[in-house]
Amino acid sequence: GTPLVDMVMTCSWNGTVPNCALPVSIEGIQLQGAKWQNGSLCDLSTDDPSWVRMPDLSIGWVQNDKLQEEDGVAVPTYITKSRETLLCELKVPCPAGEVDSWILP
């Protein structure tokens, strides 16, 4: 087996986690302050709801040297909407060149 220190948790928004032996599917995640459109984060319009349901995703542990990095922004994920307990950060795709615009200074 591979030591845990040599592994990293990653996610996939398109169904499969490359190089992951046992991915887990998650549904029902909600996003505040942005929306999901055409496979990536987008700004909200004035008539959009502030909370939107995200598509199902898969998460899993992969070896550091087999991780296939994709462009995206690390989004904090909490247990509840009250944001009292941080669960993890999930990398969410965003349009190329826009990663910095999603990060608060």
C-alpha positions in Angstrom: 0.0 0.0 0.0 0.8 3.7 -0.3 1.5 5.7 2.9 -1.2 8.3 3.6 1.4 11.1 3.6 2.1 10.3 -0.1 -1.6 10.8 -1.0 -3.8 13.8 -1.6 -7.6 14.1 -1.8 -8.9 15.4 -5.1 -12.2 15.7 -6.8 -13.8 15.5 -10.2 -16.9 17.3 -11.5 -17.2 15.1 -14.6 -17.7 11.7 -13.0 -14.4 10.0 -12.5 -11.3 10.6 -10.4 -8.3 9.6 -12.5 -5.9 7.1 -10.7 -8.3 6.6 -7.8 -9.0 3.1 -6.7 -12.1 3.9 -4.6 -13.9 7.2 -5.6 -16.9 8.4 -3.6 -19.8 10.1 -5.2 -21.3 13.2 -3.5 -24.6 14.9 -4.2 -26.4 17.9 -2.8 -23.5 20.3 -2.4 -24.7 23.9 -2.5 -22.7 27.0 -3.6 -23.2 30.5 -2.4 -22.3 33.6 -4.3 -21.6 32.1 -7.8 -23.3 29.7 -10.2 -22.3 26.6 -12.1 -22.6 27.0 -15.9 -21.0 25.1 -18.7 -18.8 23.1 -16.4 -17.3 26.0 -14.4 -17.9 28.8 -11.9 -19.7 31.9 -13.2 -20.7 35.2 -11.7 -24.2 35.6 -10.5 -26.7 37.8 -12.3 -28.9 40.1 -10.3 -31.9 37.8 -10.7 -30.0 34.6 -9.7 -30.6 33.0 -6.3 -27.7 33.4 -3.9 -27.5 29.6 -3.3 -27.3 27.1 -6.1 -27.1 23.3 -6.2 -23.9 22.0 -7.6 -23.7 18.9 -9.9 -22.8 15.6 -8.3 -19.0 15.1 -7.9 -16.6 12.4 -7.1 -13.8 12.6 -4.5 -11.0 10.2 -3.8 -7.4 9.8 -2.6 -4.6 9.5 -5.2 -0.9 9.3 -5.0 0.8 12.7 -5.1 2.9 11.7 -8.2 -0.3 10.5 -10.1 -2.4 13.6 -9.4 -3.6 15.2 -12.6 -4.0 18.9 -11.7 -6.6 21.0 -13.4 -7.2 24.7 -13.4 -9.6 25.8 -10.8 -10.1 27.6 -7.5 -10.0 26.0 -4.1 -13.4 26.5 -2.5 -13.9 25.9 1.2 -16.6 23.3 1.9 -18.5 23.3 5.2 -20.8 20.8 6.9 -23.7 23.3 7.1 -24.7 26.7 5.7 -23.7 28.2 9.1 -20.0 27.6 8.1 -19.1 26.6 11.7 -17.1 23.4 10.6 -14.8 23.3 7.6 -14.9 20.0 5.9 -12.3 20.4 3.2 -11.5 22.5 0.2 -12.7 21.4 -3.2 -11.1 22.5 -6.5 -13.9 23.9 -8.7 -13.2 24.7 -12.3 -13.4 28.2 -13.6 -12.7 29.8 -17.0 -9.0 29.9 -18.0 -7.3 33.0 -16.7 -10.0 33.8 -14.1 -8.7 31.9 -11.0 -7.3 35.1 -9.4 -10.6 36.9 -9.8 -12.3 34.3 -7.5 -9.8 34.7 -4.7 -10.4 37.5 -2.2 -7.4 39.7 -1.4 
